[in-house]
Amino acid sequence: MLPDRARLAGPGVDADDAARAVSWVAPAFELNEARIDGPQDPGIRVADNLTQWGLVVGPQVTPLPDRSLLQKTVATLRHGDEVVEVVEADGYIDDYYLSIARLAHELAKFDLAVEEGDLVITGSLASRRKDLAPGDYTGAFSGIGEVNVTFA
C-alpha cells in the first residue's frame, strides 16, 4: 500500500497501488512526429522517444470515473463533423492502472519512479494516423470528456 499519492516506485507496485495513486484523469492527444527516415528499427525508435513529441491535455476529471467504466471507454476521433475513427478500450488496451504499475517496474530498473505531477499516457485508443488534414480535431472519450486540437 502506498503511504500517499506522491510516488510509485519499485517492482512491488501493482494495479491497485496505481489506482490509489492516481488523482485525476483527462482526455488527451499524444502528438507524434516521425523524425526517422526509412525503416524504423525498434531500438532507434526507443532512443528517439518512440516519436512522442508532446501532449494536448483536456480538462481534468475528478473524482475519478469507476475503474470498470474507464475500461469500457469508447474513443471517437472527429475532424470537424466527420467521424474519423471509433475505438473501444475493452479488449483493445490493457487495464490503465496495470500499465502504470508496469511503468513503475521499468523505471525502478533505473532508480526512477512515477512521481506526483507526472503525466502518463497509458496507451493509445487510436491508430497512428499519418493522413491528418489541416483543421480542427476532437477526441471524445466516453465517461471522461473531450480534447481539441487544431492543425494548420
DSSP file (Angstrom, degrees, kcal/mol; ACC not computed):
  #  RESIDUE AA STRUCTURE BP1 BP2  ACC     N-H-->O    O-->H-N    N-H-->O    O-->H-N    TCO  KAPPA ALPHA  PHI   PSI    X-CA   Y-CA   Z-CA
    1    1 A M              0   0    0      0, 0.0    16,-0.1     0, 0.0    12,-0.0   0.000 360.0 360.0 360.0 142.0    0.0    0.0    0.0
    2    2 A L        -     0   0    0      1,-0.1     3,-0.1    15,-0.1     6,-0.1  -0.643 360.0-142.3 -85.1 139.4    1.2    3.5   -0.8
    3    3 A P  S    S-     0   0    0      0, 0.0     2,-0.3     0, 0.0    -1,-0.1   0.809  80.6 -16.9 -69.8 -28.3    1.6    6.0    2.0
    4    4 A D  S    S-     0   0    0      3,-0.2     3,-0.4    -3,-0.0    16,-0.0  -0.888  75.9 -89.2-158.5-173.1    0.3    8.8   -0.2
    5    5 A R  S    S+     0   0    0     -2,-0.3    18,-0.1     1,-0.2     3,-0.1   0.277  96.5  93.1 -90.2  11.1   -0.3    9.7   -3.8
    6    6 A A  S    S+     0   0    0      1,-0.2   110,-2.4   110,-0.1     2,-0.3   0.746  85.7  18.9 -83.6 -24.0    3.2   11.2   -4.3
    7    7 A R  E     -A  115   0A   0     -3,-0.4     2,-0.5   108,-0.2   108,-0.2  -0.987  43.3-165.9-156.4 135.4    5.3    8.3   -5.7
    8    8 A L  E     +A  114   0A   0    106,-2.6   106,-2.4    -2,-0.3     2,-0.4  -0.974  34.1 160.3-119.0 113.8    5.0    4.9   -7.4
    9    9 A A        +     0   0    0     -2,-0.5     3,-0.2   104,-0.2   104,-0.1  -0.991  26.2  16.1-139.9 141.3    8.3    3.0   -7.2
   10   10 A G  S >  S-     0   0    0     94,-0.8     3,-1.3   102,-0.4    96,-0.1   0.041  83.1 -70.1  95.1 165.9    9.6   -0.5   -7.5
   11   11 A P  T 3  S+     0   0    0      0, 0.0    -1,-0.2     0, 0.0    94,-0.1   0.593 117.9  70.0 -73.1 -10.7    8.7   -3.9   -8.7
   12   12 A G  T 3  S+     0   0    0     -3,-0.2     2,-0.2    92,-0.1    -2,-0.1   0.533  70.9 112.2 -84.6  -4.9    6.2   -4.4   -5.9
   13   13 A V    <   -     0   0    0     -3,-1.3     2,-0.2    88,-0.2    92,-0.1  -0.486  47.5-174.4 -70.1 132.1    3.7   -1.8   -7.3
   14   14 A D     >  -     0   0    0     -2,-0.2     4,-2.2    90,-0.0     3,-0.2  -0.689  41.6 -92.9-119.8 178.3    0.5   -3.4   -8.6
   15   15 A A  H  > S+     0   0    0      1,-0.2     4,-2.4    -2,-0.2     5,-0.1   0.844 124.3  54.2 -60.9 -35.5   -2.5   -2.1  -10.5
   16   16 A D  H  > S+     0   0    0      2,-0.2     4,-2.0     1,-0.2    -1,-0.2   0.897 107.2  50.8 -67.4 -39.1   -4.4   -1.4   -7.2
   17   17 A D  H  > S+     0   0    0      2,-0.2     4,-1.5     1,-0.2    -2,-0.2   0.933 111.5  48.7 -59.2 -45.6   -1.5    0.7   -5.9
   18   18 A A  H  X S+     0   0    0     -4,-2.2     4,-1.6     1,-0.2     3,-0.2   0.908 108.3  53.4 -62.5 -42.3   -1.6    2.6   -9.2
   19   19 A A  H  < S+     0   0    0     -4,-2.4    -1,-0.2     1,-0.2    -2,-0.2   0.883 109.9  48.2 -61.3 -38.0   -5.3    3.1   -8.9
   20   20 A R  H  < S+     0   0    0     -4,-2.0    -1,-0.2     1,-0.2    -2,-0.2   0.787 111.2  51.9 -71.2 -26.6   -4.9    4.6   -5.4
   21   21 A A  H  < S+     0   0    0     -4,-1.5     2,-0.3    -3,-0.2    -2,-0.2   0.738  86.8  92.4 -84.4 -23.6   -2.2    6.9   -6.5
   22   22 A V     <  -     0   0    0     -4,-1.6    42,-0.1     1,-0.2     3,-0.1  -0.569  47.3-179.4 -77.3 128.9   -4.0    8.5   -9.5
   23   23 A S        +     0   0    0     -2,-0.3     2,-0.3     1,-0.3    -1,-0.2   0.662  63.8   1.5-103.2 -18.9   -5.7   11.7   -8.5
   24   24 A W        -     0   0    0     38,-0.1     2,-0.3    39,-0.1    -1,-0.3  -0.986  54.9-150.7-159.2 161.3   -7.3   12.6  -11.9
   25   25 A V  B     -B   61   0B   0     36,-1.4    36,-3.3    -2,-0.3     0, 0.0  -0.874  15.2-174.1-127.8 165.0   -7.7   11.6  -15.5
   26   26 A A        -     0   0    0     -2,-0.3     2,-0.2    34,-0.2    34,-0.2  -0.988  31.7-104.7-156.0 150.2   -8.1   13.6  -18.6
   27   27 A P        +     0   0    0      0, 0.0    31,-3.4     0, 0.0     2,-0.3  -0.539  51.2 174.6 -70.2 146.5   -8.8   13.2  -22.3
   28   28 A A  E     -C   57   0C   0     29,-0.2     2,-0.5    -2,-0.2    29,-0.2  -0.999  33.4-138.5-155.1 153.2   -5.6   13.7  -24.3
   29   29 A F  E     -C   56   0C   0     27,-2.5    27,-2.3    -2,-0.3     2,-0.6  -0.950  19.4-145.5-106.7 133.4   -4.0   13.6  -27.7
   30   30 A E  E     -C   55   0C   0     -2,-0.5     2,-0.5    25,-0.2    25,-0.2  -0.896  16.1-146.2 -94.3 125.4   -0.5   12.3  -28.0
   31   31 A L  E     -C   54   0C   0     23,-3.1    22,-3.3    -2,-0.6    23,-1.5  -0.816  18.4-171.8 -95.8 128.2    1.4   14.2  -30.7
   32   32 A N  E     -C   52   0C   0     -2,-0.5     2,-0.4    20,-0.2    20,-0.2  -0.875  12.4-165.9-119.4 151.1    3.9   12.1  -32.6
   33   33 A E        -     0   0    0     18,-2.6     2,-1.3    -2,-0.3     3,-0.1  -0.969  18.6-140.5-137.1 120.0    6.5   13.1  -35.2
   34   34 A A        +     0   0    0     -2,-0.4    -2,-0.0     1,-0.2    18,-0.0  -0.664  33.5 163.1 -81.1  95.9    8.2   10.6  -37.4
   35   35 A R        +     0   0    0     -2,-1.3     2,-0.6    13,-0.1    -1,-0.2   0.560  48.9  85.5 -91.3  -9.1   11.7   12.0  -37.4
   36   36 A I        -     0   0    0     -3,-0.1     2,-0.2     2,-0.1     4,-0.0  -0.833  68.8-147.5-100.6 122.3   13.4    8.9  -38.6
   37   37 A D        +     0   0    0     -2,-0.6    -2,-0.1     2,-0.0     0, 0.0  -0.557  61.7   4.9 -82.4 150.7   13.6    8.3  -42.3
   38   38 A G  S    S+     0   0    0     -2,-0.2    -2,-0.1     2,-0.1     0, 0.0  -0.285 117.9   3.6  77.7-162.8   13.5    4.8  -43.8
   39   39 A P        -     0   0    0      0, 0.0     2,-0.9     0, 0.0    -2,-0.0  -0.283  69.7-137.3 -58.9 138.6   12.9    1.6  -41.8
   40   40 A Q        -     0   0    0      4,-0.0    -2,-0.1    -4,-0.0     5,-0.0  -0.759  14.6-155.9-105.8  88.9   12.3    2.4  -38.1
   41   41 A D     >  -     0   0    0     -2,-0.9     4,-2.3     1,-0.1     3,-0.4  -0.363  22.7-123.8 -57.4 135.8   14.3   -0.2  -36.1
   42   42 A P  H  > S+     0   0    0      0, 0.0     4,-2.3     0, 0.0     5,-0.2   0.866 109.7  53.8 -54.9 -39.3   12.7   -0.6  -32.6
   43   43 A G  H  > S+     0   0    0      1,-0.2     4,-2.0     2,-0.2     5,-0.1   0.889 109.8  46.9 -63.7 -39.1   15.9    0.4  -30.8
   44   44 A I  H  > S+     0   0    0     -3,-0.4     4,-1.4     2,-0.2    -1,-0.2   0.888 110.2  53.2 -70.3 -38.6   16.2    3.6  -32.7
   45   45 A R  H  <>S+     0   0    0     -4,-2.3     5,-3.8     2,-0.2     6,-0.5   0.906 109.1  49.6 -62.5 -40.1   12.6    4.4  -32.1
   46   46 A V  H ><5S+     0   0    0     -4,-2.3     3,-1.9     1,-0.2    -2,-0.2   0.929 109.3  51.2 -63.6 -44.3   13.1    4.0  -28.4
   47   47 A A  H 3<5S+     0   0    0     -4,-2.0    -1,-0.2     1,-0.3    -2,-0.2   0.779 110.0  51.3 -62.3 -25.3   16.2    6.2  -28.5
   48   48 A D  T ><5S-     0   0    0     -4,-1.4     3,-1.1    -3,-0.2    -1,-0.3   0.084 124.8-103.3 -98.6  21.0   14.0    8.8  -30.3
   49   49 A N  G X 5 -     0   0    0     -3,-1.9     3,-2.7     1,-0.2    -3,-0.2   0.812  64.5 -73.4  60.3  32.8   11.3    8.6  -27.6
   50   50 A L  G 3 <S-     0   0    0     -5,-3.8    -1,-0.2     1,-0.3    -4,-0.2   0.785  85.4 -66.6  54.4  30.3    9.1    6.4  -29.9
   51   51 A T  G <  S+     0   0    0     -3,-1.1   -18,-2.6    -6,-0.5     2,-0.3   0.503  91.2 154.8  68.9   9.0    8.4    9.6  -31.9
   52   52 A Q  E <   +C   32   0C   0     -3,-2.7    -1,-0.2   -20,-0.2   -20,-0.2  -0.515  11.2 166.9 -69.8 127.2    6.5   11.1  -29.0
   53   53 A W  E     -     0   0C   0    -22,-3.3     2,-0.3     1,-0.4   -21,-0.2   0.713  52.1 -45.6-113.5 -33.4    6.6   14.9  -29.3
   54   54 A G  E     -C   31   0C   0    -23,-1.5   -23,-3.1     2,-0.0    -1,-0.4  -0.988  48.0-102.2 178.9-177.2    4.0   16.2  -26.9
   55   55 A L  E     -C   30   0C   0     -2,-0.3     2,-0.5   -25,-0.2   -25,-0.2  -0.968   4.8-156.5-131.2 144.7    0.6   16.1  -25.4
   56   56 A V  E     -C   29   0C   0    -27,-2.3   -27,-2.5    -2,-0.4     2,-0.5  -0.983  28.0-163.7-114.0 114.0   -2.6   18.1  -25.7
   57   57 A V  E     -C   28   0C   0     -2,-0.5   -29,-0.2   -29,-0.2     3,-0.1  -0.858   4.4-154.2-108.9 130.4   -4.5   17.5  -22.4
   58   58 A G        -     0   0    0    -31,-3.4    89,-0.2    -2,-0.5    -1,-0.1  -0.031  48.9 -42.8 -83.2-167.6   -8.2   18.3  -21.9
   59   59 A P        -     0   0    0      0, 0.0    -1,-0.2     0, 0.0     2,-0.1  -0.297  63.7-110.2 -64.4 140.5   -9.9   19.1  -18.7
   60   60 A Q        -     0   0    0    -34,-0.2     2,-0.6    -3,-0.1   -34,-0.2  -0.445  27.3-142.5 -69.0 141.9   -9.1   17.1  -15.6
   61   61 A V  B     -B   25   0B   0    -36,-3.3   -36,-1.4    -2,-0.1    -1,-0.0  -0.944  20.9-162.4-112.1 117.9  -11.7   14.7  -14.3
   62   62 A T        +     0   0    0     -2,-0.6     2,-0.2   -38,-0.2   -38,-0.1  -0.977  68.7  42.2-142.7 144.0  -12.2   14.3  -10.6
   63   63 A P  S    S-     0   0    0      0, 0.0   -38,-0.1     0, 0.0   -39,-0.1   0.632 103.7-109.6 -64.9 163.9  -13.5   12.4   -8.9
   64   64 A L        -     0   0    0     -2,-0.2    -2,-0.1   -42,-0.1     3,-0.1  -0.325  29.3-110.5 -64.5 140.8  -12.1    9.5  -10.9
   65   65 A P        -     0   0    0      0, 0.0    -1,-0.1     0, 0.0     5,-0.1  -0.376  51.2 -80.6 -62.8 152.4  -14.6    7.5  -13.0
   66   66 A D     >  -     0   0    0      1,-0.1     4,-2.3     3,-0.1     3,-0.4  -0.239  40.1-120.0 -53.4 141.4  -15.1    4.0  -11.8
   67   67 A R  H  > S+     0   0    0      1,-0.3     4,-1.8     2,-0.2    29,-0.2   0.870 113.5  50.8 -56.1 -41.5  -12.3    1.6  -12.9
   68   68 A S  H  > S+     0   0    0      1,-0.2     4,-0.6     2,-0.2    -1,-0.3   0.847 108.7  52.7 -68.5 -31.9  -14.7   -0.6  -14.8
   69   69 A L  H >4 S+     0   0    0     -3,-0.4     3,-0.9     1,-0.2    -2,-0.2   0.909 106.1  53.7 -67.5 -41.6  -16.2    2.4  -16.6
   70   70 A L  H >< S+     0   0    0     -4,-2.3     3,-1.7     1,-0.3    -2,-0.2   0.913 105.2  53.7 -57.4 -42.7  -12.7    3.5  -17.7
   71   71 A Q  H 3< S+     0   0    0     -4,-1.8    -1,-0.3     1,-0.3    -2,-0.2   0.690 107.8  51.7 -68.9 -16.5  -12.0    0.1  -19.2
   72   72 A K  T << S+     0   0    0     -3,-0.9    -1,-0.3    -4,-0.6    -2,-0.2   0.258  80.9 139.4-101.0  10.8  -15.2    0.5  -21.3
   73   73 A T    <   -     0   0    0     -3,-1.7    16,-3.2    -4,-0.1     2,-0.5  -0.242  40.8-152.2 -56.4 139.2  -14.3    3.9  -22.6
   74   74 A V  E     -D   88   0D   0     14,-0.2    68,-2.3    15,-0.1     2,-0.5  -0.979   7.4-153.4-114.2 125.6  -15.1    4.5  -26.3
   75   75 A A  E     -DE  87 141D   0     12,-3.3    12,-2.6    -2,-0.5     2,-0.5  -0.859   9.2-170.3-102.1 130.4  -12.8    7.0  -28.1
   76   76 A T  E     -DE  86 140D   0     64,-2.6    64,-2.7    -2,-0.5     2,-0.5  -0.980   6.1-159.4-122.1 121.2  -14.2    8.9  -31.1
   77   77 A L  E     -DE  85 139D   0      8,-3.0     7,-3.2    -2,-0.5     8,-1.5  -0.879  14.5-174.7 -99.8 125.2  -11.9   10.9  -33.2
   78   78 A R  E     -DE  83 138D   0     60,-2.7    60,-2.3    -2,-0.5     2,-0.6  -0.946  22.5-157.0-121.9 143.3  -13.6   13.6  -35.3
   79   79 A H  E >  S-DE  82 137D   0      3,-2.8     3,-2.1    -2,-0.4     2,-0.4  -0.955  79.3 -47.9-112.2 105.8  -12.2   16.0  -37.9
   80   80 A G  T 3  S-     0   0    0     56,-2.0    58,-0.1    -2,-0.6    55,-0.0  -0.561 124.2 -25.0  63.0-124.2  -14.8   18.8  -37.9
   81   81 A D  T 3  S+     0   0    0     -2,-0.4     2,-0.4    -3,-0.1    -1,-0.3   0.472 118.0 101.5 -95.6  -4.1  -18.1   17.0  -38.1
   82   82 A E  E <  S-D   79   0D   0     -3,-2.1    -3,-2.8     1,-0.0     2,-0.5  -0.693  71.2-132.0 -89.1 128.5  -16.7   13.9  -39.8
   83   83 A V  E     +D   78   0D   0     -2,-0.4    -5,-0.3    -5,-0.2     3,-0.1  -0.678  26.4 177.4 -76.8 123.3  -16.0   10.8  -37.6
   84   84 A V  E     -     0   0D   0     -7,-3.2     2,-0.3    -2,-0.5    -6,-0.2   0.804  62.4  -6.2 -94.9 -37.9  -12.5    9.5  -38.5
   85   85 A E  E     -D   77   0D   0     -8,-1.5    -8,-3.0     2,-0.0     2,-0.4  -0.979  49.7-161.4-162.0 144.0  -12.2    6.6  -36.1
   86   86 A V  E     +D   76   0D   0     -2,-0.3     2,-0.4   -10,-0.2   -10,-0.2  -0.997  17.7 177.0-130.8 127.2  -14.1    4.9  -33.2
   87   87 A V  E     -D   75   0D   0    -12,-2.6   -12,-3.3    -2,-0.4     2,-0.4  -0.997  20.3-146.0-135.2 131.7  -12.2    2.6  -30.8
   88   88 A E  E     -D   74   0D   0     -2,-0.4   -14,-0.2   -14,-0.2   -15,-0.1  -0.819   9.6-147.1 -94.0 133.9  -13.5    0.7  -27.7
   89   89 A A  S >> S+     0   0    0    -16,-3.2     3,-2.6    -2,-0.4     4,-2.2   0.893  73.2  95.1 -66.2 -40.9  -10.9    0.3  -24.9
   90   90 A D  T 34 S+     0   0    0    -17,-0.3    -2,-0.1     1,-0.3     4,-0.1  -0.335 105.4   1.1 -60.0 119.1  -12.3   -3.1  -23.8
   91   91 A G  T 34 S+     0   0    0      2,-0.4    -1,-0.3    -2,-0.2    -2,-0.1   0.354 126.6  71.8  85.0  -6.1  -10.3   -5.8  -25.5
   92   92 A Y  T <4 S+     0   0    0     -3,-2.6     2,-0.3     1,-0.3    -2,-0.2   0.725 100.4  27.4-108.6 -32.3   -8.1   -3.2  -27.3
   93   93 A I  S  < S-     0   0    0     -4,-2.2    -2,-0.4   -22,-0.2    -1,-0.3  -0.960  82.6-106.0-135.8 148.0   -5.9   -1.8  -24.5
   94   94 A D        -     0   0    0     -2,-0.3     5,-0.1    28,-0.2    -2,-0.0  -0.213  58.2 -70.8 -66.0 161.9   -4.6   -3.2  -21.1
   95   95 A D     >  -     0   0    0      1,-0.1     4,-2.0     2,-0.1     3,-0.2  -0.331  46.8-131.3 -50.7 129.6   -6.1   -2.0  -17.8
   96   96 A Y  H  > S+     0   0    0      1,-0.2     4,-1.6     2,-0.2    -1,-0.1   0.884 104.9  48.8 -58.0 -42.2   -4.9    1.6  -17.4
   97   97 A Y  H  > S+     0   0    0      1,-0.2     4,-2.2     2,-0.2    -1,-0.2   0.822 107.0  55.3 -72.5 -30.2   -3.7    1.0  -13.9
   98   98 A L  H  > S+     0   0    0     -3,-0.2     4,-2.5     2,-0.2    -1,-0.2   0.893 106.0  53.2 -64.9 -39.3   -1.8   -2.1  -14.8
   99   99 A S  H  X S+     0   0    0     -4,-2.0     4,-1.9     2,-0.2    -2,-0.2   0.893 108.7  49.0 -61.9 -39.6    0.1   -0.1  -17.4
  100  100 A I  H  X S+     0   0    0     -4,-1.6     4,-2.3     2,-0.2    -2,-0.2   0.905 110.2  51.1 -67.0 -40.9    1.1    2.5  -14.8
  101  101 A A  H  X S+     0   0    0     -4,-2.2     4,-2.0     1,-0.2    -2,-0.2   0.916 109.3  50.8 -61.8 -42.3    2.3   -0.3  -12.5
  102  102 A R  H  X S+     0   0    0     -4,-2.5     4,-2.4     1,-0.2    -1,-0.2   0.890 108.0  53.1 -62.4 -38.5    4.4   -1.7  -15.4
  103  103 A L  H  X S+     0   0    0     -4,-1.9     4,-2.8     1,-0.2     5,-0.2   0.924 107.1  51.4 -61.3 -44.0    5.8    1.7  -15.9
  104  104 A A  H  X S+     0   0    0     -4,-2.3     4,-1.8     1,-0.2   -94,-0.8   0.888 109.2  51.7 -60.0 -39.0    6.8    1.9  -12.2
  105  105 A H  H  X S+     0   0    0     -4,-2.0     4,-0.8     2,-0.2    -2,-0.2   0.937 112.3  44.8 -62.5 -47.3    8.5   -1.5  -12.6
  106  106 A E  H >< S+     0   0    0     -4,-2.4     3,-0.9     1,-0.2     4,-0.3   0.916 112.1  51.1 -66.2 -43.0   10.5   -0.4  -15.6
  107  107 A L  H ><>S+     0   0    0     -4,-2.8     5,-2.2     1,-0.2     3,-2.0   0.859 100.2  64.7 -62.4 -34.6   11.5    2.9  -14.1
  108  108 A A  H ><5S+     0   0    0     -4,-1.8     3,-1.8     1,-0.3    -1,-0.2   0.800  88.9  67.6 -59.9 -28.9   12.7    1.2  -10.9
  109  109 A K  T <<5S+     0   0    0     -3,-0.9    -1,-0.3    -4,-0.8    -2,-0.2   0.723 108.2  39.1 -62.4 -19.5   15.4   -0.5  -13.1
  110  110 A F  T < 5S-     0   0    0     -3,-2.0    -1,-0.3    -4,-0.3    -2,-0.2   0.077 122.2-104.1-116.4  20.6   16.9    3.0  -13.4
  111  111 A D  T < 5S+     0   0    0     -3,-1.8     2,-0.2     1,-0.2    -3,-0.2   0.848  84.6 122.9  56.8  37.2   16.3    4.1   -9.8
  112  112 A L      < -     0   0    0     -5,-2.2  -102,-0.4    -8,-0.1     2,-0.3  -0.738  40.4-167.7-119.7 170.6   13.4    6.2  -11.1
  113  113 A A        -     0   0    0     -2,-0.2     2,-0.7  -104,-0.1  -104,-0.2  -0.945  36.5 -91.9-149.2 166.7    9.7    6.3  -10.2
  114  114 A V  E     -A    8   0A   0   -106,-2.4  -106,-2.6    -2,-0.3     2,-0.2  -0.815  55.4-159.3 -82.2 118.4    6.3    7.7  -11.3
  115  115 A E  E >   -A    7   0A   0     -2,-0.7     3,-2.4  -108,-0.2  -108,-0.2  -0.643  26.1 -83.4-105.4 157.0    6.2   11.0   -9.3
  116  116 A E  T 3  S+     0   0    0   -110,-2.4    -1,-0.1     1,-0.3     3,-0.1  -0.328 117.8  26.2 -54.4 133.0    3.4   13.2   -8.3
  117  117 A G  T 3  S+     0   0    0      1,-0.3    -1,-0.3    -3,-0.1     2,-0.1   0.214  86.5 135.3  94.7 -14.5    2.6   15.6  -11.2
  118  118 A D    <   -     0   0    0     -3,-2.4     2,-0.5     1,-0.1    -1,-0.3  -0.451  50.8-138.0 -66.4 137.6    3.9   13.2  -13.9
  119  119 A L        -     0   0    0     -2,-0.1     2,-0.5    -3,-0.1    -1,-0.1  -0.873  24.5-170.1 -95.1 128.3    1.6   13.0  -16.9
  120  120 A V        -     0   0    0     -2,-0.5     2,-0.6    -6,-0.0   -20,-0.1  -0.976  18.4-154.1-126.2 126.2    1.3    9.4  -18.1
  121  121 A I        -     0   0    0     -2,-0.5     3,-0.1     1,-0.1    -2,-0.0  -0.882   7.8-165.2 -93.4 125.3   -0.3    8.1  -21.3
  122  122 A T        -     0   0    0     -2,-0.6     2,-0.2     1,-0.3   -28,-0.2   0.366  61.1 -47.3 -95.2   5.3   -1.3    4.5  -20.6
  123  123 A G        -     0   0    0    -30,-0.1     2,-0.5   -24,-0.0    -1,-0.3  -0.702  63.0 -85.0 144.0 165.9   -1.9    3.6  -24.2
  124  124 A S        -     0   0    0     -2,-0.2     4,-0.1    -3,-0.1   -95,-0.0  -0.856  16.0-164.8-108.0 133.8   -3.5    4.9  -27.4
  125  125 A L  S    S+     0   0    0     -2,-0.5     2,-0.3     2,-0.1   -50,-0.2   0.172  77.7  55.8 -97.2  16.8   -7.1    4.3  -28.3
  126  126 A A  S    S-     0   0    0    -50,-0.1     2,-0.1   -40,-0.0     3,-0.1  -0.987  88.0-107.1-143.0 153.3   -6.5    5.3  -31.9
  127  127 A S        -     0   0    0     -2,-0.3     2,-0.6     1,-0.1    -2,-0.1  -0.361  48.4 -89.0 -73.7 159.6   -4.1    4.1  -34.6
  128  128 A R        -     0   0    0     -4,-0.1     2,-0.5    -2,-0.1    -1,-0.1  -0.598  50.2-155.3 -69.7 117.8   -1.2    6.2  -35.6
  129  129 A R        +     0   0    0     -2,-0.6     3,-0.2     1,-0.1    -1,-0.0  -0.836  28.7 170.2-103.3 130.8   -2.6    8.4  -38.3
  130  130 A K  S    S+     0   0    0     -2,-0.5    -1,-0.1     1,-0.1    -2,-0.0   0.329  71.4  71.2-113.5   2.5   -0.4    9.9  -40.9
  131  131 A D        +     0   0    0      2,-0.0     2,-0.4     0, 0.0    -1,-0.1   0.026  61.3 142.3-110.2  26.5   -3.2   11.1  -43.1
  132  132 A L        -     0   0    0     -3,-0.2     3,-0.1     1,-0.0   -53,-0.0  -0.554  37.8-150.1 -76.9 125.0   -4.5   14.0  -41.0
  133  133 A A        -     0   0    0     -2,-0.4    18,-0.2     1,-0.1    -2,-0.0  -0.509  34.4 -84.0 -84.1 158.3   -5.6   17.0  -43.0
  134  134 A P  S    S+     0   0    0      0, 0.0     2,-0.3     0, 0.0    18,-0.2  -0.265  85.2  73.3 -57.2 150.8   -5.3   20.5  -41.6
  135  135 A G  E    S- F   0 151D   0     16,-2.9    16,-2.7    -3,-0.1     2,-0.4  -0.880  83.2 -34.4 140.0-169.5   -8.3   21.5  -39.4
  136  136 A D  E     - F   0 150D   0     -2,-0.3   -56,-2.0    14,-0.2     2,-0.4  -0.734  49.0-169.1 -93.2 133.4  -10.0   21.0  -36.1
  137  137 A Y  E     -EF  79 149D   0     12,-3.2    12,-2.2    -2,-0.4     2,-0.4  -0.957   4.2-166.1-123.6 141.5   -9.9   17.6  -34.3
  138  138 A T  E     -EF  78 148D   0    -60,-2.3   -60,-2.7    -2,-0.4     2,-0.6  -0.994   6.9-160.5-126.8 131.3  -11.9   16.4  -31.3
  139  139 A G  E     -EF  77 147D   0      8,-2.8     8,-1.8    -2,-0.4     2,-0.5  -0.959  13.0-167.0-107.3 116.2  -11.2   13.3  -29.3
  140  140 A A  E     -EF  76 146D   0    -64,-2.7   -64,-2.6    -2,-0.6     2,-0.6  -0.915   3.3-169.5-107.3 125.5  -14.3   12.3  -27.3
  141  141 A F  E >>  -EF  75 145D   0      4,-3.3     3,-2.5    -2,-0.5     4,-2.5  -0.947  26.1-123.4-118.0 110.8  -13.7    9.7  -24.6
  142  142 A S  T 34 S+     0   0    0    -68,-2.3   -70,-0.1    -2,-0.6   -68,-0.1  -0.241  95.7  11.4 -56.8 135.3  -17.0    8.4  -23.1
  143  143 A G  T 34 S+     0   0    0      1,-0.1    -1,-0.3   -70,-0.1   -73,-0.1   0.374 130.3  56.2  79.9  -5.3  -17.1    8.8  -19.4
  144  144 A I  T <4 S-     0   0    0     -3,-2.5     2,-0.3     1,-0.2    -2,-0.2   0.707  97.0-118.7-122.9 -53.3  -14.1   11.2  -19.4
  145  145 A G  E  <  -F  141   0D   0     -4,-2.5    -4,-3.3  -119,-0.1     2,-0.3  -0.951  29.8 -59.6 142.6-163.1  -14.6   14.1  -21.8
  146  146 A E  E     -F  140   0D   0     -2,-0.3     2,-0.3    -6,-0.2    -6,-0.2  -0.870  27.2-165.3-125.0 154.7  -13.3   15.8  -24.9
  147  147 A V  E     -F  139   0D   0     -8,-1.8    -8,-2.8    -2,-0.3     2,-0.3  -0.988  12.5-157.5-136.0 144.9  -10.0   17.3  -26.0
  148  148 A N  E     +F  138   0D   0     -2,-0.3     2,-0.3   -10,-0.2   -10,-0.2  -0.924  12.9 173.4-127.2 148.4   -9.5   19.5  -29.1
  149  149 A V  E     -F  137   0D   0    -12,-2.2   -12,-3.2    -2,-0.3     2,-0.4  -0.987  17.1-147.8-149.2 149.0   -6.6   20.4  -31.3
  150  150 A T  E     -F  136   0D   0     -2,-0.3     2,-0.5   -14,-0.2   -14,-0.2  -0.980   7.3-161.9-121.7 129.4   -6.2   22.4  -34.5
  151  151 A F  E      F  135   0D   0    -16,-2.7   -16,-2.9    -2,-0.4    -2,-0.0  -0.942 360.0 360.0-109.5 130.1   -3.6   21.7  -37.1
  152  152 A A              0   0    0     -2,-0.5    -1,-0.1   -18,-0.2   -16,-0.1   0.424 360.0 360.0 -91.3 360.0   -2.8   24.4  -39.7
